[in-house]
Amino acid sequence: NHNMQPTPAYIGASWAVMLIGVLAFGFGLLNATMQLNEKGYYFAVLCLGLYAAISLQKTIRDRAEDIPTTQLYYMISWLALFASVALIVIGLFNAQLTLSEKGFYMMAFTMSFFGAITIQKISVTWQMPKVQ
C-alpha cells in the first residue's frame, strides 16, 4: 500500500483557515453593535453550518468507502447544509449592517466551512489500493 498522507503544511494551513474563520466570526460578533439575540442567531447558524458540513463530508466519504449510511441521514445532512447557508444569506441580506460588515461575516463563514471540511477530510489516513 502506498500511503498518501497530506503534508504537515497542508494540515497546518487547514487548521489555521478554520481557526481564523471561526475566531474572526466570533470576534466580529463580540464587537458588533447588534442586539444579543442577533448575535445568538449568527452564532447558531455558524454552529449548524459547521456541523452540517462535517457531517455531510463524513457521510459522503463513508459511502465512497462502502461503509453503510442511511439515505435519511445523508438527506438530512444536505438539508442542514443548505439551511445554514440560506439562513446566513437571508440574515445578512436583511441585517442593518454595512456592506463591508456583511461581506466580512460571509467570508468568515465560508472560511470556517472550508476549514472544517478540510480538517475532517484529512483526519483519516488515505490509502491507495494495492496495484497488482
C-alpha positions in Angstrom: 0.0 0.0 0.0 1.2 3.5 -0.9 0.3 5.8 2.0 -1.0 9.2 0.8 -0.6 11.5 3.8 -1.2 15.2 3.4 1.9 17.3 4.3 2.2 19.0 7.7 2.0 22.3 5.9 -1.4 21.4 4.4 -2.7 20.2 7.7 -1.5 23.3 9.5 -2.9 25.6 6.8 -6.3 23.8 7.1 -6.4 24.2 10.9 -5.3 27.9 10.5 -8.1 28.6 8.0 -10.7 27.1 10.2 -9.5 28.8 13.4 -9.1 32.2 11.7 -12.6 31.9 10.2 -14.3 30.9 13.5 -12.3 33.4 15.6 -12.9 36.2 13.1 -16.6 35.5 13.0 -16.7 35.3 16.9 -14.7 38.5 17.4 -16.9 40.2 14.8 -20.0 39.2 16.8 -18.5 40.3 20.1 -17.6 43.7 18.8 -20.9 44.1 16.8 -23.4 46.7 17.8 -26.3 44.4 17.0 -28.6 43.0 19.7 -27.7 39.9 21.7 -30.4 37.9 20.0 -29.0 38.7 16.6 -25.5 37.7 17.8 -27.0 34.4 19.0 -28.7 33.8 15.7 -25.5 34.2 13.7 -23.5 32.1 16.2 -26.2 29.3 16.0 -26.1 29.4 12.2 -22.3 29.1 12.2 -22.5 26.1 14.5 -25.2 24.5 12.4 -23.3 25.1 9.2 -20.0 23.6 10.6 -21.7 20.6 11.9 -23.7 20.0 8.7 -20.6 20.4 6.5 -18.6 18.0 8.6 -21.4 15.5 8.8 -22.1 15.6 5.1 -18.4 15.2 4.2 -18.1 12.2 6.5 -21.3 10.6 5.1 -20.0 11.1 1.5 -16.7 9.6 2.4 -18.3 6.7 4.2 -20.4 5.9 1.1 -17.3 6.1 -1.1 -15.6 3.6 1.2 -18.7 1.3 1.2 -19.5 2.0 4.8 -23.2 1.7 5.3 -25.1 5.0 5.8 -28.8 5.7 5.7 -30.3 7.7 3.0 -32.3 9.6 5.6 -29.1 10.8 7.4 -27.5 11.7 4.0 -30.5 13.8 3.0 -30.7 15.5 6.5 -27.1 16.4 6.2 -27.7 18.1 2.8 -30.8 19.8 4.2 -28.9 21.2 7.2 -26.1 22.4 5.0 -28.5 24.2 2.6 -30.5 25.6 5.6 -27.4 27.1 7.2 -26.3 28.7 4.0 -29.8 30.0 3.3 -30.1 31.3 6.9 -26.8 33.2 6.8 -27.5 34.7 3.4 -31.1 35.7 4.3 -30.0 37.0 7.7 -27.2 39.1 6.3 -29.3 40.4 3.4 -31.9 41.7 5.9 -29.4 42.9 8.6 -28.9 46.5 9.3 -25.2 46.2 8.6 -22.9 48.0 6.2 -22.0 46.1 3.0 -18.4 45.6 4.3 -19.7 44.0 7.5 -22.0 41.7 5.6 -19.0 40.7 3.4 -16.8 40.1 6.5 -19.3 37.7 8.1 -19.9 35.8 4.8 -16.2 35.4 4.2 -15.5 34.3 7.8 -18.5 31.8 7.5 -17.1 30.5 4.2 -13.5 30.2 5.6 -14.9 28.3 8.6 -16.8 25.9 6.3 -13.8 25.2 4.1 -11.5 24.7 7.0 -13.9 22.3 8.8 -14.4 20.2 5.7 -10.7 20.0 5.0 -9.8 19.1 8.6 -12.4 16.4 8.6 -11.2 15.1 5.3 -7.5 14.9 6.4 -8.3 13.3 9.8 -8.3 9.9 8.2 -5.3 8.2 6.7 -5.9 7.9 3.0 -4.5 4.8 1.3 -4.5 3.9 -2.4 -5.5 0.4 -3.3 -2.6 -2.0 -3.8 -1.7 -2.4 -7.5 -1.2 -6.0 -8.6 
